[in-house]
């Protein structure tokens, strides 16, 4: 089983979606066929290893590069925020020199996948991120490396919370509150036109093809609400993720929040989202 997470390329933050697709890859015997073309090679000429991170590339990336330091700090932030134990299972980042080389590899290895700027691929043998050096490399790697850390620390993670957490930690560390203003403003506008949040609906999502931008921004908002509303709601998330390590179907977050907040859950969520409107967003980039 392979789990993939990707970032849509060439779009602004209001239209960027992380997606998930689970593929069961089966092999079949081929007889009387020509020898298949070799796959495009993975970058491997240079390597940088730092704690749980291994970056492989065909161009030299200094070991003290800010990108490496940022991902190290992200690992600490994820662990401290979610109280996840630090694992030693490596997340391997295959960093292509340019988009053309990256796209050629994906086209050869996964010809049926839509194009994304970056992908996380989790298998029993490797936790891998595929991406290329571009202006949004930091943003993309924050998102995909978060997926890797979650899968290393927990294993199975339901679709909506996996993406919600990746969207949350994707926001640059210069924003301690992890506010995605684009998402917040869109959600405030939706609330003003009668939209009702529905965490139970998110919990039922199992296929990336059914997820929309609205789903991703609501997933981010629920994670942000749960983490920042107060220590009790944050503990709900911590306990849920801890339970996932031994139970693939623990008591849902919606049930736990409902027991804690009673009938005020959606109202408190809406108030929280409204408080985030117009908060300046800083994503950061490397030239």
C-alpha positions as CSV (number, residue, x, y, z in Angstrom):
1,X,0.0,0.0,0.0
2,X,1.3,3.4,-0.9
3,X,-0.1,6.6,0.5
4,X,0.5,9.8,-1.4
5,X,0.1,13.4,-0.5
6,X,0.7,16.2,-3.0
7,X,0.6,20.0,-3.5
8,X,-1.0,21.5,-6.6
9,X,1.5,23.5,-8.7
10,X,1.3,27.0,-10.2
11,X,-1.7,28.3,-8.1
12,X,-2.0,31.0,-5.4
13,X,-2.7,30.1,-1.8
14,X,-6.4,30.5,-2.2
15,X,-6.4,27.6,-4.8
16,X,-3.7,25.4,-3.4
17,X,-4.9,22.0,-2.3
18,X,-3.0,19.1,-0.7
19,X,-4.4,15.8,-1.9
20,X,-4.3,12.2,-0.9
21,X,-4.6,9.1,-2.9
22,X,-4.0,5.5,-1.8
23,X,-2.9,3.1,-4.5
24,X,-2.5,-0.6,-4.4
25,X,0.2,-1.4,-6.9
26,X,0.1,-4.9,-8.3
27,X,2.7,-6.5,-10.5
28,X,1.8,-8.7,-13.5
29,X,4.0,-11.1,-15.5
30,X,4.8,-9.9,-19.0
31,X,5.7,-12.3,-21.8
32,X,6.7,-11.5,-25.4
33,X,7.0,-7.8,-24.7
34,X,9.8,-5.4,-25.4
35,X,12.1,-4.4,-22.6
36,X,10.5,-1.4,-20.9
37,X,12.2,2.0,-20.9
38,X,14.2,2.6,-17.7
39,X,12.7,5.0,-15.2
40,X,14.0,8.5,-14.8
41,X,16.6,8.3,-12.1
42,X,16.2,9.7,-8.6
43,X,18.6,12.4,-7.4
44,X,21.3,10.8,-5.3
45,X,24.6,12.6,-6.1
46,X,24.6,14.6,-2.9
47,X,23.1,14.0,0.5
48,X,22.4,15.9,3.7
49,X,21.4,14.0,6.8
50,X,20.0,15.7,9.9
51,X,18.3,13.8,12.6
52,X,15.1,12.3,11.1
53,X,15.7,14.0,7.7
54,X,17.7,12.8,4.7
55,X,17.8,15.1,1.6
56,X,19.1,13.5,-1.6
57,X,19.8,15.8,-4.6
58,X,21.9,16.1,-7.7
59,X,23.1,19.6,-6.7
60,X,25.0,20.4,-3.6
61,X,22.9,21.7,-0.7
62,X,24.9,22.9,2.2
63,X,24.3,21.0,5.4
64,X,23.8,24.3,7.2
65,X,21.3,25.7,4.7
66,X,18.3,27.5,6.2
67,X,15.9,25.0,4.6
68,X,17.5,22.1,6.6
69,X,17.4,24.2,9.8
70,X,13.8,25.0,9.2
71,X,12.8,21.4,8.8
72,X,14.7,20.5,12.0
73,X,12.7,23.1,13.8
74,X,9.5,21.9,12.3
75,X,10.1,18.5,13.6
76,X,10.4,19.9,17.1
77,X,7.3,22.1,16.7
78,X,5.2,19.1,15.5
79,X,6.5,16.9,18.3
80,X,5.9,19.6,21.0
81,X,2.5,20.8,19.7
82,X,1.1,17.3,19.3
83,X,3.1,15.6,22.1
84,X,4.3,13.0,19.6
85,X,7.4,11.0,20.5
86,X,10.4,11.8,18.4
87,X,11.0,8.9,16.0
88,X,14.2,8.0,14.2
89,X,12.6,6.6,11.1
90,X,14.0,8.8,8.3
91,X,11.8,10.9,6.0
92,X,13.8,10.9,2.7
93,X,13.4,14.0,0.5
94,X,14.3,13.5,-3.1
95,X,15.0,17.0,-4.3
96,X,15.2,17.4,-8.0
97,X,17.2,20.2,-9.6
98,X,14.3,21.5,-11.6
99,X,10.6,20.9,-12.4
100,X,11.3,19.1,-15.7
101,X,13.4,16.4,-14.1
102,X,10.8,16.0,-11.3
103,X,7.9,15.8,-13.8
104,X,9.8,13.2,-15.9
105,X,10.3,11.0,-12.9
106,X,6.6,11.2,-11.8
107,X,5.5,10.6,-15.3
108,X,7.5,7.4,-15.5
109,X,6.9,6.2,-11.9
110,X,3.3,7.2,-11.4
111,X,1.9,8.0,-14.9
112,X,-1.7,8.3,-13.7
113,X,-1.2,10.9,-11.0
114,X,-2.1,14.5,-11.5
115,X,0.8,16.9,-11.5
116,X,1.7,18.4,-8.1
117,X,4.6,20.5,-7.0
118,X,5.4,17.9,-4.3
119,X,4.4,14.5,-3.2
120,X,4.7,12.5,0.0
121,X,4.8,8.7,-0.6
122,X,4.6,6.4,2.4
123,X,5.2,2.7,2.0
124,X,6.3,0.0,4.5
125,X,9.8,0.4,3.2
126,X,10.2,4.2,3.0
127,X,8.7,7.5,3.9
128,X,9.6,9.6,0.9
129,X,9.0,13.2,-0.4
130,X,9.5,14.0,-4.0
131,X,9.8,17.7,-5.1
132,X,12.0,20.1,-7.0
133,X,13.9,23.3,-6.2
134,X,11.5,26.3,-6.8
135,X,10.3,29.5,-5.3
136,X,7.9,27.7,-2.9
137,X,10.2,24.9,-1.8
138,X,9.9,25.9,1.9
139,X,6.2,25.9,1.9
140,X,5.9,22.6,0.0
141,X,8.4,20.8,2.2
142,X,6.8,22.1,5.4
143,X,3.6,20.5,4.2
144,X,5.0,17.2,3.0
145,X,7.6,16.8,5.8
146,X,4.7,17.1,8.2
147,X,3.0,14.2,6.5
148,X,6.2,12.2,6.9
149,X,6.5,13.0,10.6
150,X,2.9,12.1,11.3
151,X,3.3,8.7,9.5
152,X,6.5,8.0,11.3
153,X,5.1,8.9,14.7
154,X,1.6,7.5,14.3
155,X,1.2,5.3,11.3
156,X,-2.3,5.4,10.0
157,X,-3.8,9.0,10.0
158,X,-7.3,9.7,8.7
159,X,-7.4,11.8,5.6
160,X,-9.0,15.0,7.0
161,X,-6.8,15.4,10.1
162,X,-3.6,14.4,8.1
163,X,-4.3,17.2,5.6
164,X,-5.5,19.6,8.3
165,X,-2.3,19.2,10.2
166,X,-0.1,19.5,7.1
167,X,-1.9,22.7,6.2
168,X,-1.5,24.0,9.7
169,X,2.3,23.4,9.9
170,X,2.8,24.5,6.3
171,X,2.4,28.1,7.4
172,X,5.8,29.7,8.1
173,X,7.2,29.4,11.6
174,X,7.5,33.2,11.7
175,X,3.7,33.0,12.3
176,X,3.6,31.4,15.8
177,X,-0.2,31.3,15.5
178,X,-0.1,29.4,12.1
179,X,-2.8,31.5,10.6
180,X,-3.6,31.0,6.9
181,X,-5.4,34.3,6.3
182,X,-6.7,33.3,2.9
183,X,-8.5,30.4,4.4
184,X,-9.7,32.4,7.3
185,X,-11.1,35.1,5.2
186,X,-12.9,32.7,2.9
187,X,-14.4,30.8,5.8
188,X,-15.7,34.1,7.4
189,X,-17.3,35.0,4.1
190,X,-18.9,31.5,3.9
191,X,-20.2,31.8,7.4
192,X,-21.8,35.1,6.4
193,X,-23.7,33.5,3.6
194,X,-25.1,30.7,5.8
195,X,-22.4,28.0,5.6
196,X,-22.4,25.6,8.5
197,X,-19.2,23.8,9.6
198,X,-19.5,20.1,9.7
199,X,-16.5,18.2,11.2
200,X,-18.4,14.9,11.1
201,X,-18.6,15.2,7.3
202,X,-14.9,15.7,7.1
203,X,-14.3,12.6,9.2
204,X,-16.1,10.5,6.6
205,X,-13.9,11.6,3.8
206,X,-11.7,8.7,2.6
207,X,-10.7,9.5,-1.0
208,X,-8.7,12.5,-2.1
209,X,-10.8,12.8,-5.3
210,X,-13.9,13.8,-3.2
211,X,-12.0,16.6,-1.3
212,X,-12.4,20.2,-2.4
213,X,-10.6,23.4,-1.5
214,X,-13.5,24.0,0.9
215,X,-12.7,20.7,2.6
216,X,-9.0,21.5,3.0
217,X,-9.6,25.0,4.4
218,X,-12.2,23.7,6.9
219,X,-9.8,20.9,7.9
220,X,-7.1,23.5,8.6
221,X,-9.6,25.7,10.5
222,X,-10.7,22.8,12.8
223,X,-7.1,22.0,13.6
224,X,-6.3,25.6,14.3
225,X,-9.4,25.9,16.5
226,X,-8.6,22.7,18.4
227,X,-4.9,23.7,19.0
228,X,-5.5,27.4,19.9
229,X,-8.9,27.4,21.5
230,X,-7.5,26.3,24.8
231,X,-5.6,23.5,26.6
232,X,-8.7,21.3,26.9
233,X,-9.4,21.2,23.2
234,X,-5.8,20.8,22.4
235,X,-5.7,17.8,24.7
236,X,-8.5,16.3,22.7
237,X,-6.3,16.3,19.6
238,X,-3.3,15.0,21.5
239,X,-5.3,12.1,23.0
240,X,-6.9,11.2,19.7
241,X,-3.5,11.1,17.9
242,X,-2.1,9.0,20.7
243,X,-5.0,6.5,20.4
244,X,-4.4,6.3,16.7
245,X,-1.1,4.7,17.3
246,X,-2.8,1.5,18.6
247,X,-6.3,1.8,17.2
248,X,-7.2,2.6,13.6
249,X,-10.7,3.6,14.6
250,X,-10.6,5.4,17.9
251,X,-13.5,7.6,19.2
252,X,-13.8,10.4,16.7
253,X,-12.6,13.9,17.4
254,X,-16.2,15.2,16.7
255,X,-17.5,13.0,19.5
256,X,-14.8,14.1,21.9
257,X,-15.2,17.8,21.1
258,X,-19.0,17.4,21.4
259,X,-18.6,15.9,24.9
260,X,-16.3,18.8,25.9
261,X,-18.1,21.8,24.3
262,X,-21.6,20.5,24.2
263,X,-24.0,22.5,22.0
264,X,-21.5,25.4,21.7
265,X,-19.0,23.5,19.5
266,X,-19.9,25.1,16.1
267,X,-20.6,28.5,17.6
268,X,-17.1,28.5,19.3
269,X,-15.6,27.3,16.0
270,X,-17.2,30.1,14.1
271,X,-16.2,32.7,16.7
272,X,-12.6,31.5,16.5
273,X,-12.5,31.6,12.7
274,X,-14.0,35.2,12.7
275,X,-11.2,36.3,15.1
276,X,-8.6,35.2,12.5
277,X,-9.9,37.4,9.6
278,X,-7.3,39.8,8.1
279,X,-4.5,38.4,10.2
280,X,-1.3,39.0,8.0
281,X,0.0,35.8,6.4
282,X,3.7,35.1,6.0
283,X,4.7,32.0,4.0
284,X,8.3,32.8,3.2
285,X,10.3,31.5,0.2
286,X,13.8,30.8,-1.0
287,X,15.0,32.4,-4.2
